[in-house]
Amino acid sequence: MDIFLQQLFNGLVLGSVYALVALGYTMVYGILQLINFTHGEVLMVGAMVSLTVVSLLQTFFPGMAPWAMLLLALLTAIPACMALSAAIERLAYRPLRNAPRLAPLITAIGLSIVIQTLAMLVWGPNPMVFPDLLPTIPIQWQGTFIAPKQLLILGVSAVLMAVLVLLIQYSRLGRAMRAVSESPAMAMLMGINPDRVIALTFMIGAALAAVAGLLVAMNYNIVHFTMGFILGLKAFTAAVLGGIGNVPGAVLGGLLLGIIESLGAGYIGDITGGFLGSHYQDIFAFAVLILVLLFRPSGLLGERVADRA
């Protein structure tokens, strides 16, 4: 039972990160019907920028409080990721908005490789260690060991997801996003600038990716120029699982995928008699993607969107 509770908690932490990244996918898809496969690389840039800022602060201001270092790293990574995402939308996606569906998809994959290569040239090809800035002594509860950084990940993710839902449901920008999603032409007649709304959607998703990049770096203490690729695919899987284009669905899909993957990693050795180990946990994410596409392509909450339409 202790193992189950531990893996369940680990799954919630992992799923919170997946949900944050999946929100970026689902918002862009909800407006443009476009899968932004560069989103994982935006997360990677956020993690790299955060590490750079933390390293500089530790070098020149060694007495600075750890929370201040994390805050400054975040305040630097978010604008950097937002600027990168805005440039991607303006230079790569906007000219292809009326092109066949395959063109933006190929462009996204190509851009992903380009950003990875540029990151490798800037930060180097070797994995880098992200320092532990928070206390490392775990808190024990009901036989479960909870690290302070995991509590921070859960708290930050929950707050950001709640803020995003409120933004989309009740703010002027949220209403504009929903209008552009329904019909860009009609939204324009109502005085809404679709290009501006789409650019802001990319930037909001990038801000969430920047936060997720820092949280992932904190959780695993490793950053690498390819770290966004698999994370991006898993977040895309979470978005599909919940119903891509549906914001609550992205949150639900991320949490479920994190729990499934964590429980699978904890018990796969027992299930296979030791043939497979916990490092095969990626199997579960992509098995879920295949099953969802086969049996429920609209996702768990996808029908809710269809009903409203």
RARA-V836233 format. One record per backbone hydrogen bond with DSSP energy under -1.0 kcal/mol. NH is the residue of the N-H (numbers start at 1). CO is the residue of the C=O. If there is no record, write none. Layout:
((NH;CO) (NH;CO))
This chain:
((5;1) (6;2) (7;3) (8;4) (9;5) (10;6) (11;7) (12;8) (13;9) (14;10) (15;11) (16;12) (17;13) (18;14) (19;15) (20;16) (21;17) (22;18) (23;19) (25;21) (26;22) (27;23) (28;24) (29;25) (30;26) (31;27) (32;28) (33;29) (37;35) (39;36) (42;38) (43;39) (44;40) (45;41) (46;42) (47;43) (48;44) (49;45) (50;46) (51;47) (52;48) (53;49) (54;50) (55;51) (56;52) (57;53) (58;54) (59;55) (60;56) (61;57) (64;61) (69;65) (70;66) (71;67) (72;68) (73;69) (74;70) (75;71) (76;72) (77;73) (78;74) (80;76) (81;77) (82;78) (83;79) (84;80) (85;81) (86;82) (87;83) (88;84) (89;85) (90;86) (91;87) (92;88) (93;88) (94;89) (97;94) (99;96) (103;100) (105;101) (106;102) (107;103) (108;104) (109;105) (110;106) (111;107) (112;108) (113;109) (114;110) (115;111) (116;112) (117;113) (118;114) (119;115) (120;116) (121;117) (122;118) (123;119) (124;120) (128;223) (130;221) (139;146) (141;144) (144;141) (146;139) (151;147) (152;148) (153;149) (154;150) (155;151) (156;152) (157;153) (158;154) (159;155) (160;156) (161;157) (162;158) (163;159) (164;160) (165;161) (166;162) (167;163) (168;164) (169;165) (170;166) (171;167) (175;171) (176;172) (177;173) (178;174) (179;175) (180;176) (181;177) (182;178) (183;179) (187;183) (188;184) (189;185) (190;186) (191;188) (192;187) (197;193) (198;194) (199;195) (200;196) (201;197) (202;198) (203;199) (204;200) (205;201) (206;202) (207;203) (208;204) (209;205) (210;206) (211;207) (212;208) (213;209) (214;210) (215;211) (216;212) (217;213) (218;214) (219;215) (220;216) (221;217) (223;128) (227;224) (229;226) (232;228) (233;229) (234;230) (235;231) (236;232) (237;233) (238;234) (239;235) (240;236) (241;237) (242;238) (243;239) (246;243) (250;246) (251;247) (252;248) (253;249) (254;250) (255;251) (256;252) (257;253) (258;254) (259;255) (260;256) (261;257) (262;258) (263;259) (264;260) (265;261) (266;262) (267;263) (268;264) (271;267) (272;268) (274;269) (275;272) (280;277) (281;278) (283;280) (284;281) (286;282) (287;283) (288;284) (289;285) (290;286) (291;287) (292;288) (293;289) (294;290) (295;291) (296;292) (299;296) (300;241) (301;242) (306;302) (307;303) (308;304) (309;305))
